[in-house]
Amino acid sequence: MPRKFKPGDWVKVRGKLTAPKMQVIKYVPKKDSIFGVVDHDNYLECVWYKNGERLLEVFHQRKLIKVMESGGLFQTFRTNPKLRLT
């Protein structure tokens, strides 16, 4: 199976509405428990932040979808500037 993502891509878990937006770090080798074959092209290590804590997890590339909007991992809260005419 060809690689679908590259490092730096923004992804989400397919089918979950509340899934966090994650950034792809790299492809990682994973050994198949049944056949004992090492797979280098299907498993991705992704990072996201929750409450200031960095979380890492490995996902199969079929479980992820690419997110078109890019952005930082941290949420920034901006308030609209209040304009005064006086």
DSSP file (Angstrom, degrees, kcal/mol; ACC not computed):
  #  RESIDUE AA STRUCTURE BP1 BP2  ACC     N-H-->O    O-->H-N    N-H-->O    O-->H-N    TCO  KAPPA ALPHA  PHI   PSI    X-CA   Y-CA   Z-CA
    1    1 A M              0   0    0      0, 0.0     3,-0.1     0, 0.0     2,-0.0   0.000 360.0 360.0 360.0 131.1    0.0    0.0    0.0
    2    2 A P        -     0   0    0      0, 0.0     2,-0.3     0, 0.0    39,-0.0  -0.322 360.0 -95.0 -71.8 157.5    1.5    3.4   -0.9
    3    3 A R        -     0   0    0      1,-0.1    39,-0.1    -2,-0.0     3,-0.0  -0.556  33.7-170.5 -73.1 132.4    2.0    6.1    1.7
    4    4 A K        +     0   0    0     -2,-0.3     2,-0.3    -3,-0.1    -1,-0.1   0.714  64.3  40.8 -95.1 -25.2   -0.9    8.5    1.9
    5    5 A F        -     0   0    0      4,-0.0    22,-0.1    61,-0.0    56,-0.0  -0.768  61.9-150.8-124.9 164.2    0.6   11.2    4.2
    6    6 A K    >   -     0   0    0     -2,-0.3     3,-2.0    20,-0.0    18,-0.2  -0.922  44.2 -76.8-129.4 159.1    3.9   13.0    4.8
    7    7 A P  T 3  S+     0   0    0      0, 0.0    18,-0.2     0, 0.0     3,-0.1  -0.293 118.4  31.8 -57.1 135.3    5.4   14.4    8.0
    8    8 A G  T 3  S+     0   0    0     16,-2.6    17,-0.1     1,-0.4     2,-0.1   0.220  85.3 132.9 100.5 -13.7    3.7   17.7    8.9
    9    9 A D    <   -     0   0    0     -3,-2.0    15,-2.6    15,-0.1     2,-0.5  -0.389  55.9-126.5 -68.9 148.7    0.3   16.8    7.4
   10   10 A W  E     +A   23   0A   0     57,-0.4    57,-3.0    13,-0.2     2,-0.3  -0.863  38.3 170.7 -98.5 129.4   -2.8   17.5    9.6
   11   11 A V  E     -AB  22  66A   0     11,-2.6    11,-3.0    -2,-0.5     2,-0.3  -0.871  22.0-158.4-135.6 163.5   -5.1   14.5   10.1
   12   12 A K  E     - B   0  65A   0     53,-2.2    53,-2.6    -2,-0.3     2,-0.3  -0.948  37.8 -94.2-136.4 158.6   -8.1   13.3   12.2
   13   13 A V  E >   - B   0  64A   0      7,-0.4     3,-1.2    -2,-0.3    51,-0.3  -0.603  49.1-111.8 -74.4 131.3   -9.3    9.9   13.0
   14   14 A R  T 3  S+     0   0    0     49,-3.6    -1,-0.1    -2,-0.3     3,-0.1  -0.404  93.7  13.0 -66.8 133.4  -11.9    8.8   10.5
   15   15 A G  T 3  S+     0   0    0      1,-0.2     2,-0.6    -2,-0.1    -1,-0.2   0.372  96.7 108.2  87.8  -3.8  -15.5    8.5   11.8
   16   16 A K    X   -     0   0    0     -3,-1.2     3,-0.9     1,-0.1    -1,-0.2  -0.931  48.1-165.9-111.4 120.9  -15.1   10.3   15.1
   17   17 A L  T 3  S+     0   0    0     -2,-0.6    -1,-0.1     1,-0.2    -2,-0.0   0.824  90.7  45.9 -72.0 -31.3  -16.6   13.7   15.4
   18   18 A T  T 3  S+     0   0    0      2,-0.0    -1,-0.2     0, 0.0    -2,-0.0   0.222  81.4 131.9 -97.9  15.0  -14.8   14.6   18.6
   19   19 A A    <   -     0   0    0     -3,-0.9     2,-0.1    -6,-0.2    -4,-0.0  -0.419  58.8-116.8 -68.3 139.7  -11.3   13.4   17.4
   20   20 A P        -     0   0    0      0, 0.0     2,-0.5     0, 0.0    -7,-0.4  -0.384  26.0-106.1 -74.6 155.7   -8.5   15.9   17.9
   21   21 A K        -     0   0    0     -9,-0.1     2,-0.3    52,-0.1    -9,-0.2  -0.713  47.4-170.8 -79.2 128.1   -6.6   17.4   15.0
   22   22 A M  E     -A   11   0A   0    -11,-3.0   -11,-2.6    -2,-0.5     2,-0.4  -0.811  20.2-131.6-123.2 159.8   -3.2   15.8   15.0
   23   23 A Q  E     -AC  10  47A   0     24,-2.4    24,-2.2    -2,-0.3     2,-0.3  -0.939  24.9-122.3-112.9 134.7    0.1   16.3   13.1
   24   24 A V  E     + C   0  46A   0    -15,-2.6   -16,-2.6    -2,-0.4    22,-0.2  -0.576  28.1 178.3 -74.4 130.1    1.9   13.5   11.4
   25   25 A I  E     -     0   0A   0     20,-3.1     2,-0.3     1,-0.4    -1,-0.2   0.870  55.6 -45.3 -95.5 -55.3    5.4   13.0   12.7
   26   26 A K  E     - C   0  45A   0     19,-1.0    19,-3.0   -20,-0.1    -1,-0.4  -0.985  53.8 -89.2-167.5 166.0    6.7   10.0   10.8
   27   27 A Y  E     - C   0  44A   0     -2,-0.3    17,-0.2    17,-0.2    14,-0.1  -0.727  43.6-158.9 -83.3 139.0    6.0    6.5    9.5
   28   28 A V        -     0   0    0     15,-2.5    15,-0.5    -2,-0.4     2,-0.3  -0.927  18.3-114.0-122.0 145.5    7.1    3.8   12.0
   29   29 A P        -     0   0    0      0, 0.0     2,-0.4     0, 0.0    11,-0.2  -0.574  33.9-173.7 -75.9 139.8    7.8    0.2   11.5
   30   30 A K  E     -E   39   0B   0      9,-2.1     9,-3.0    -2,-0.3     2,-0.4  -0.999  18.9-132.4-137.3 134.4    5.4   -2.2   13.1
   31   31 A K  E     -E   38   0B   0     -2,-0.4     2,-0.4     7,-0.2     7,-0.2  -0.709  20.7-125.8 -89.6 131.4    5.7   -6.0   13.3
   32   32 A D     >  -     0   0    0      5,-2.8     4,-1.6    -2,-0.4     5,-0.0  -0.611  13.4-148.7 -74.6 127.9    2.6   -8.1   12.4
   33   33 A S  T  4 S+     0   0    0     -2,-0.4    -1,-0.1     2,-0.2    -2,-0.0   0.779  91.6  44.1 -72.0 -26.3    1.9  -10.4   15.2
   34   34 A I  T  4 S+     0   0    0      3,-0.1    -1,-0.2     1,-0.1    -2,-0.0   0.943 128.6  20.7 -84.0 -51.6    0.4  -13.2   13.0
   35   35 A F  T  4 S-     0   0    0      2,-0.1    -2,-0.2     0, 0.0     3,-0.1   0.673  92.5-130.5 -95.3 -18.8    2.9  -13.4   10.2
   36   36 A G     <  +     0   0    0     -4,-1.6     2,-0.3     1,-0.3    -3,-0.1   0.641  56.8 143.4  78.8  14.0    5.9  -11.7   11.8
   37   37 A V        -     0   0    0     -5,-0.0    -5,-2.8    -6,-0.0     2,-0.5  -0.702  49.6-129.3 -89.6 138.2    6.5   -9.4    8.9
   38   38 A V  E     -E   31   0B   0     -2,-0.3     2,-0.5    -7,-0.2    -7,-0.2  -0.768  18.7-154.2 -89.3 127.2    7.6   -5.8    9.6
   39   39 A D  E     +E   30   0B   0     -9,-3.0    -9,-2.1    -2,-0.5     4,-0.2  -0.900  19.8 172.0-105.7 121.3    5.5   -3.2    7.9
   40   40 A H  S    S+     0   0    0     -2,-0.5    -1,-0.1   -11,-0.2    -9,-0.0   0.528  71.3  51.2-103.0  -9.0    7.3    0.2    7.2
   41   41 A D  S    S+     0   0    0      1,-0.1    -1,-0.1   -14,-0.1     3,-0.1   0.314 101.2  50.8-117.8   8.4    4.6    2.0    5.1
   42   42 A N  S    S+     0   0    0    -14,-0.2    19,-2.6     1,-0.1     2,-0.5   0.630  86.6  76.1-123.1 -17.6    1.3    1.8    6.9
   43   43 A Y  E     - D   0  60A   0    -15,-0.5   -15,-2.5    17,-0.2     2,-0.4  -0.864  56.4-165.0-109.9 131.9    1.6    3.0   10.5
   44   44 A L  E     -CD  27  59A   0     15,-3.3    15,-2.6    -2,-0.5     2,-0.6  -0.871  16.3-140.0-114.6 142.1    2.0    6.7   11.4
   45   45 A E  E     -CD  26  58A   0    -19,-3.0   -20,-3.1    -2,-0.4   -19,-1.0  -0.906  29.9-173.5 -97.7 125.1    3.1    8.3   14.6
   46   46 A C  E     -CD  24  57A   0     11,-2.8    11,-1.9    -2,-0.6     2,-0.4  -0.870  11.2-153.8-122.4 152.8    0.9   11.4   15.4
   47   47 A V  E     +CD  23  56A   0    -24,-2.2   -24,-2.4    -2,-0.3     2,-0.3  -0.957  18.7 159.2-126.8 143.8    1.1   14.1   18.0
   48   48 A W  E     - D   0  55A   0      7,-1.9     7,-3.1    -2,-0.4     2,-0.4  -0.961  30.3-123.3-152.7 165.7   -1.6   16.3   19.6
   49   49 A Y  E     - D   0  54A   0     24,-0.3     2,-0.4    -2,-0.3     5,-0.2  -0.927  19.8-178.6-118.6 138.5   -2.0   18.4   22.7
   50   50 A K  E >  S- D   0  53A   0      3,-2.2     3,-1.8    -2,-0.4    24,-0.0  -0.968  77.3 -17.1-137.4 119.1   -4.7   18.1   25.4
   51   51 A N  T 3  S-     0   0    0     -2,-0.4     3,-0.1     1,-0.3    -1,-0.1   0.859 128.1 -53.7  54.1  39.5   -4.7   20.4   28.4
   52   52 A G  T 3  S+     0   0    0      1,-0.2     2,-0.5     0, 0.0    -1,-0.3   0.480 112.4 121.6  78.7   2.5   -1.1   21.3   27.7
   53   53 A E  E <   -D   50   0A   0     -3,-1.8    -3,-2.2     2,-0.0     2,-0.5  -0.859  61.7-130.4-103.6 131.4    0.0   17.7   27.7
   54   54 A R  E     -D   49   0A   0     -2,-0.5     2,-0.4    -5,-0.2    -5,-0.2  -0.671  26.1-167.5 -82.0 126.3    1.7   16.3   24.6
   55   55 A L  E     -D   48   0A   0     -7,-3.1    -7,-1.9    -2,-0.5     2,-0.4  -0.944   5.5-169.2-118.9 136.6    0.2   13.0   23.5
   56   56 A L  E     +D   47   0A   0     -2,-0.4     2,-0.3    -9,-0.2    -9,-0.2  -0.947  11.6 164.6-121.7 143.1    1.6   10.5   20.9
   57   57 A E  E     -D   46   0A   0    -11,-1.9   -11,-2.8    -2,-0.4     2,-0.5  -0.988  31.7-125.4-154.7 153.5    0.0    7.6   19.3
   58   58 A V  E     -D   45   0A   0     -2,-0.3     2,-0.3   -13,-0.2   -13,-0.2  -0.880  31.3-179.5-103.4 130.4    0.5    5.2   16.4
   59   59 A F  E     -D   44   0A   0    -15,-2.6   -15,-3.3    -2,-0.5     2,-0.3  -0.924  31.7-113.4-126.9 150.5   -2.3    4.8   13.9
   60   60 A H  E >   -D   43   0A   0     -2,-0.3     3,-1.5   -17,-0.2     4,-0.3  -0.626  32.6-122.7 -75.6 143.9   -2.8    2.8   10.7
   61   61 A Q  G >  S+     0   0    0    -19,-2.6     3,-0.9     1,-0.3    -1,-0.1   0.720 108.6  64.6 -66.8 -19.7   -3.1    5.2    7.7
   62   62 A R  G 3  S+     0   0    0      1,-0.2    -1,-0.3   -20,-0.2   -19,-0.1   0.766  97.2  57.4 -70.4 -24.1   -6.5    3.8    6.8
   63   63 A K  G <  S+     0   0    0     -3,-1.5   -49,-3.6   -50,-0.1     2,-0.3   0.529  99.0  75.9 -82.9  -5.8   -8.0    5.1   10.0
   64   64 A L  E <   -B   13   0A   0     -3,-0.9     2,-0.4    -4,-0.3   -51,-0.2  -0.785  57.6-163.9-112.5 150.0   -6.9    8.7    9.3
   65   65 A I  E     -B   12   0A   0    -53,-2.6   -53,-2.2    -2,-0.3     2,-0.3  -0.963  29.7-109.4-126.2 149.2   -8.2   11.4    7.0
   66   66 A K  E     -B   11   0A   0     -2,-0.4     2,-0.5   -55,-0.2   -55,-0.3  -0.564  24.2-143.6 -79.5 137.5   -6.4   14.5    5.9
   67   67 A V        -     0   0    0    -57,-3.0   -57,-0.4    -2,-0.3    -1,-0.0  -0.880   2.8-154.1-101.2 129.0   -7.7   17.9    7.3
   68   68 A M  S    S+     0   0    0     -2,-0.5     2,-0.3     2,-0.1    -1,-0.1   0.896  73.9  74.8 -74.0 -40.3   -7.5   20.7    4.9
   69   69 A E  S    S-     0   0    0      1,-0.0     2,-0.2   -59,-0.0    -2,-0.1  -0.579  70.3-159.0 -76.9 132.4   -7.2   23.6    7.4
   70   70 A S        +     0   0    0     -2,-0.3     2,-0.3   -61,-0.0    -2,-0.1  -0.591  25.6 132.4-102.5 169.6   -3.8   23.8    8.9
   71   71 A G        -     0   0    0     -2,-0.2    -2,-0.0     0, 0.0     0, 0.0  -0.943  51.7 -55.9 166.2 175.4   -2.8   25.5   12.1
   72   72 A G        -     0   0    0     -2,-0.3     0, 0.0     2,-0.2     0, 0.0  -0.187  39.7-122.1 -73.1 167.1   -1.0   25.2   15.4
   73   73 A L  S    S+     0   0    0      2,-0.1   -24,-0.3   -25,-0.1     2,-0.3   0.696  91.2  76.4 -81.4 -20.9   -1.5   22.5   17.9
   74   74 A F  S    S-     0   0    0    -26,-0.1     2,-0.4   -24,-0.0    -2,-0.2  -0.695  80.9-126.2 -94.4 144.7   -2.3   25.0   20.7
   75   75 A Q        -     0   0    0     -2,-0.3     2,-0.5     2,-0.0    -2,-0.1  -0.732  22.7-161.2 -85.5 134.3   -5.7   26.7   20.9
   76   76 A T        -     0   0    0     -2,-0.4     2,-0.8     2,-0.0     0, 0.0  -0.962   8.0-146.5-116.3 135.5   -5.5   30.5   21.1
   77   77 A F        -     0   0    0     -2,-0.5     2,-0.5     2,-0.0    -2,-0.0  -0.878  20.0-176.6-104.6 111.2   -8.4   32.5   22.4
   78   78 A R        -     0   0    0     -2,-0.8     2,-0.4     3,-0.0    -2,-0.0  -0.889  11.8-152.5-108.6 135.4   -8.6   35.8   20.7
   79   79 A T        -     0   0    0     -2,-0.5     3,-0.0     1,-0.0    -2,-0.0  -0.800  30.2-102.9-101.1 149.7  -11.2   38.4   21.7
   80   80 A N        -     0   0    0     -2,-0.4     2,-0.1     1,-0.1    -1,-0.0  -0.496  43.8-108.7 -68.1 136.0  -12.5   40.9   19.2
   81   81 A P        -     0   0    0      0, 0.0     2,-0.7     0, 0.0    -1,-0.1  -0.420  26.8-128.4 -69.1 140.5  -10.9   44.3   19.8
   82   82 A K        -     0   0    0     -2,-0.1     2,-0.4    -3,-0.0    -3,-0.0  -0.794  21.6-149.7 -91.3 120.1  -13.2   46.8   21.2
   83   83 A L        -     0   0    0     -2,-0.7     2,-0.5     2,-0.0     0, 0.0  -0.743   8.4-162.4 -93.0 133.9  -13.1   50.0   19.1
   84   84 A R        -     0   0    0     -2,-0.4    -2,-0.0     1,-0.1     0, 0.0  -0.950  12.3-164.8-116.2 135.0  -13.8   53.3   20.8
   85   85 A L              0   0    0     -2,-0.5    -1,-0.1     1,-0.2    -2,-0.0   0.496 360.0 360.0 -94.2  -5.6  -14.7   56.4   18.9
   86   86 A T              0   0    0      0, 0.0    -1,-0.2     0, 0.0    -2,-0.0   0.424 360.0 360.0-103.9 360.0  -14.0   58.8   21.7
